[in-house]
Amino acid sequence: MDGSVMQSRGSIEKRGLAAGGDSGGSAAAELEAPVDAAAVQRKLDRHLIPWLFALGVLCYLDRTNLSFAALELNRDLNLSCATYGLGASLFFVSYAAFQMPSTMVCAQLGAPTWLAINIIAWGLVAASFALASSVPVFLTLRFLLGATEAAAFPGMYQHLSLFYNEKKLGPAYAKVASCTALAQVVGAPIAAGILAMDGVGGLKGWQWLFLLEGAATVVFGVVLRLCLAPSPAKARMLSHEEREWLQQEQDAARAATAAVSGTRQRRGTLSIIRDWRVLYLSACWLLIAAVMFGLTFFIPIIVGALFSGGAVSGAAGAGHHGACSASSSSGGGGGGSADPASSPQQQQASSVLVALAAAIPFLAAAAGMNVNARLAERANERHRHAGVPILLAAATMAALPLALRLTGPGLAFTLLSLACGFCWSFHGPFFSWPAVFLPGEQASIGFSFINSMGAVGGFIGPWMLGLLTSRQDGGLAPAFLALAAFLAAAGTCLLLFPAPGHLTAAPPEHKNGELDGLADREDDDKDGLECGDAAAEQWQARQQYRQQQQQHEVECQPILPGGSRS
């Protein structure tokens, strides 16, 4: 809402009451000063973002610490790259299946309660990985972890949508979603330190990794339930006036989105997920998620291969990687981080160094997410800010094997980091899109469906990388080319998305029809108003409100010529 209109309205209310008689004077004295929208925004950011960011970090630590544990776990359980990739992917089968049901339950119970239940459950499952002793147990635990984590990101998105309008939702979600990259940045040194505990208490380093991170998640689930504000009306970090103002703002924004999108306020779940815009974005996210999750689970293996003799380049015999099965001693190109000929001390030191180096690409990803989200917010544009970074990621990823072959691991590692930075940076503009054409809870349901299709991509990516990297003659080069093709297709589709790329701010909300009554009067009412400052402010507020109404329209901005408008 425009700050000048809000302050003008506050002045109208105060002065109107003051002019209403003797009792009006005392009532006006009790009114608070106009609500400062920027102050409310800062309070929301300080309260919601840290809690949900921490939740996302723990979610990704427990989901992806497998990639760091793999440096030792795969050898101890004798897992091949294909089996490891299957285990990493199996998480997303249950994750996709439980997304929609979890979102619906979350809407009924509220995010703090439902998220806390799921956090505690997945923390217990994550800690149970320390007991894994066979492939069936490993695969079963991965399936259970996906089922219990399914509520996390849809629940966070739904909770943010209670507090932020569609324009602010993208940057807010990007700040939270940057945990997907920063979890790896934070997780790498944590994993390196915990892996160094190998042998303490008779446990392996990877067993300590699962135990400690799972226990931390359980504790956090209890704390989150007690501290996270459940709704604007119960947000203790806001004053009474700020809570009322925020609730009215959100109600007005949802009503405006429904009005301009031509969407009914209440639609069945089936009709929402059959919306062509939801299906279109789901297909794009499926392709991108295949790349992102493939990299998430394989970057430690890729980094180890980069600096151990060129397994990425596609040289013959480079199909075995030390971080997969230790029994693969027949492969000439393996070695990496767990060369069977090296001592246990050397293997542990190599695992620690690889875990630390693996943080750099994710640091670039975290930076890209936040910078691009802020640029998209300032430009109020989504097509280019979502599509162009994905195309740049495709180009850098396709060039990586050639760079390794011609110049060595330094440039290849730089390109890997840039590819992550570009690929992750699309989050903010992309995931704020459902709130443009779906109001209220419908946007959360649309997001949940889109995210569940991303889980399908999360299955495809690690599984495909596992199969391709198990080839005796392929190395990782075919895998990178396949991922680059996925990104090229997704980036092109995002640029051509024939739906609104931006939405102007909703008209200011109005209390008790006061500004509506003003806007309905004719311009010549100015002459009939009482003289004085109150009359002037009243007329000025009316004109500003009319201008907002005239500007309140959705525009489609196709990037290429010939794009359709809606």
FITI-226077 format. One record per residue (C-alpha): x, y, z. Coordinates in steps of 0.5 Angstrom, whole numbers, plus 500, padded with zeros to 3 digits. Example, Ala and Ser with C-alpha at 12.3 -4.5 7.8 and 13.67 -1.06 7.14 Angstrom:
<recs>
525491516 527498514 
</recs>
This chain:
<recs>
500500500 503507498 505510505 502517503 495514502 496510508 498516512 493521509 487516511 490516518 489523518 482523516 480518521 483522526 480529524 473526522 473523529 475529532 470533529 464528531 462532537 465532545 466524545 469524538 475528541 477523547 476518542 481521537 486522543 486514544 488513536 495511535 499514530 498512523 502505522 509505519 509500513 516499513 517498520 512492520 516489514 522490518 519486524 516481520 523480517 526480523 522474526 519470520 525470516 530467521 526462524 524459517 531460514 534456520 528450519 530450511 537449513 536443518 531440513 537441507 542438512 538432514 536431507 543432503 548430509 548424505 552427500 558428505 557421509 557418502 565419502 565414507 558411507 559408500 565404502 563401508 556399505 559397499 554402495 556403487 554410484 548407481 545405488 547411492 544415486 537411487 538412495 538419494 533419489 528415493 527421498 523424492 518419491 515420498 517427498 512428492 507423494 506427501 506434499 499436497 496432503 501435508 499442505 492441506 493439513 498445514 492449512 488446518 492446524 497452522 504452520 507452527 504446529 504441523 511443522 513442529 510435528 514433522 520436524 521432530 519426526 524427520 529428526 528421529 529418522 535422520 538420526 536413525 541413519 547412524 544404524 544403517 547396516 545394509 542397502 535395504 535399511 538405507 533405502 527405507 530410511 531415505 523413503 521415510 525421510 522424504 515423507 516426513 520432510 514433505 511439509 517443510 517448504 510448502 508449510 514455510 511458503 504458506 506461512 509467509 503468504 499470511 504475512 507478505 503480499 505478492 510483491 514482497 513474498 518473492 524476496 521473502 521466500 528467496 531469503 528463506 530459500 537461500 538456505 538450500 545453498 547456505 545449508 551446504 556452505 554451513 554443512 560442509 565445515 560442520 560435516 568436516 569437523 564431525 567426520 573427523 570424529 571417526 572412531 570416537 565412542 566406537 562410531 564411524 564419522 558418518 554415524 556421528 554426522 547423522 546422530 548429531 544433526 538429527 538430534 539438533 533437528 528434534 530440539 529445534 522442532 520443539 523450540 519452533 512450536 513455542 516461538 513462531 508467530 502463527 498468524 498476523 492477528 497473533 504476532 506478538 512482535 507487532 503492536 495491536 494497531 500493527 496487527 490489525 493493519 497487517 491483517 487488513 492489508 493482507 485481506 485487501 491484497 488477496 481480494 485484489 489478486 482474485 479480482 484482477 486474475 478473475 479467479 474465484 475465491 474458493 476453488 477445489 484443489 483439482 481445479 487449481 492444479 489443472 490451471 495451465 499456469 501451474 502446470 507450466 511452472 511445474 514442468 519448468 521446476 521439474 527440469 531445474 530441480 533435476 539439476 539442482 538436486 543432482 548437483 546437491 548430492 554429487 558435488 562432493 563426488 564431483 569436486 573429488 573427481 575434479 582434483 583427482 585426475 579428470 574423471 569429469 572430462 570423460 576420459 576412458 576408464 574414468 567411470 569409477 569414483 572413489 567416493 562411490 564404492 571402495 570395491 571399484 579398484 578395477 577402474 583406472 580413473 577412480 582414486 579421488 577421495 577414497 583411493 583403496 591404496 591410500 591409508 585410512 588417515 589419508 582417506 579421512 584427510 581427503 574427505 575433510 578437504 573435499 567437504 570444505 571445498 564443496 562449500 564454495 559452489 553453494 556459497 555462490 548459489 546463496 549469493 546469486 539467490 539473494 542478489 537476483 531476488 532483490 533485482 527482480 523486486 526492484 524491476 518488478 519483473 519475473 521472466 528475465 530474472 528467472 529465465 536468463 540465469 538458468 540459460 547462463 547456468 546451462 552454458 557454463 555447465 556445458 562448457 565445464 568438461 571442455 574447460 577441464 580437458 583444456 585448462 585443468 581443474 581450476 577453471 572447471 571448478 570456477 565454472 561449477 561454482 558459477 553454474 550453481 550461482 546462476 542456477 539457484 538464483 531463479 528462486 525469488 522471481 520464480 516462486 513468487 509467481 503463483 501469488 500473482 495469479 492465485 489468491 490466498 491459500 490457492 497460491 499455497 496449494 499451487 506452490 505445493 503442487 509445483 514443489 511436488 513436481 520438483 520432487 520428481 525432478 529431484 528423483 530424476 537428477 541424482 538417479 541419472 547422475 548415478 547411472 551416468 557416472 557408473 559408466 566405464 567410459 563416460 566419466 561425468 561429462 555425459 551427465 553435465 551435458 544432460 543437465 545443461 540440456 535440462 536447463 536450456 529447455 527450462 530457461 527457454 520456457 521461462 522466457 516464453 511463459 505467456 502469463 503475467 510477469 509483474 503485478 502492480 501493487 494492490 489498491 490500498 485497503 480501506 476501513 469501514 468504507 471511508 475511502 470508498 465513500 470518498 472515491 465515489 464522490 464527484 470531483 466537484 465535491 471539493 468545493 463543498 468540503 469544509 474549509 481547512 487542513 482536514 478538507 484538503 487532506 481528505 480531497 488529496 487522499 481521494 485523488 491518490 486513491 483514484 490514481 491507485 485504482 487506475 494503475 491497478 492492472 495486471 500486464 503480461 510482458 512476453 520476452 520474445 516477439 509474438 508472445 501472447 498477452 493475458 
</recs>
